[in-house]
Amino acid sequence: MDAGAVQRLGAQCLQILLAARAAWEADEVELRLENLSSEFSAALELMGVLPEELVNHVLTKDKELAA
């Protein structure tokens, strides 16, 4: 997800992003954040969330074998 144009991030939007992360992780689909705007990063920090907490790390068999 490109967050470069984000000017405001409210708590409800953060809830949706966290729910999407959980759902996509359960479906083994990767969620990535790119180009975080300063407003996006500041809002996450204000709400006590690190950008790393919004992305999931899907392990495929190929990635598991490489680890």
KEGU-36772 format. One record per residue (C-alpha): x, y, z. Coordinates in steps of 0.5 Angstrom, whole numbers, padded with zeros to 4 digits, always signed. Each point is the difference from the previous one (the first is absolute). Example, Ala and Ser with C-alpha at 12.3 -4.5 7.8 and 13.67 -1.06 7.14 Angstrom:
residues 2
+0025-0009+0016;+0002+0007-0002;
end
This chain:
residues 67
+0000+0000+0000;+0003+0007-0002;-0001+0005+0006;+0003+0005-0003;-0006+0005-0001;-0003-0001+0007;-0001+0006+0003;-0004-0002+0006;-0001-0007+0003;-0006-0001+0005;-0001-0005+0005;-0005-0004-0004;+0004+0000-0006;+0006-0003+0004;-0005-0005+0003;-0002-0002-0007;+0008-0001-0002;+0001-0004+0006;-0006-0005-0002;+0002+0000-0007;+0007-0002+0002;-0003-0006+0005;-0005-0002-0006;+0006+0000-0005;+0005-0004+0004;-0005-0005+0002;-0001-0001-0008;+0007+0000-0001;+0000+0007-0004;+0006+0005+0001;-0002+0007+0002;+0006+0005-0001;+0000+0008+0002;+0004+0004-0005;+0002+0007+0000;-0003+0002+0006;-0002+0008+0001;+0003+0003+0006;-0008+0001+0002;-0001-0007+0000;+0006-0002+0004;-0001+0006+0005;-0008-0003+0001;+0003-0007+0001;+0005+0002+0005;-0006+0004+0003;-0004-0006+0001;+0006-0004+0002;+0000-0004-0006;+0007-0002-0004;+0000-0001-0007;+0002-0007+0000;-0006-0001+0004;-0004+0001-0006;+0003-0005-0005;+0000-0007+0001;+0006-0005-0002;-0003-0006-0004;+0004-0006+0000;+0000-0004-0006;+0003-0007-0001;+0006+0003-0004;+0001+0006+0005;+0000-0005+0006;+0005-0005-0004;+0005+0006-0001;-0001+0002+0008;
end
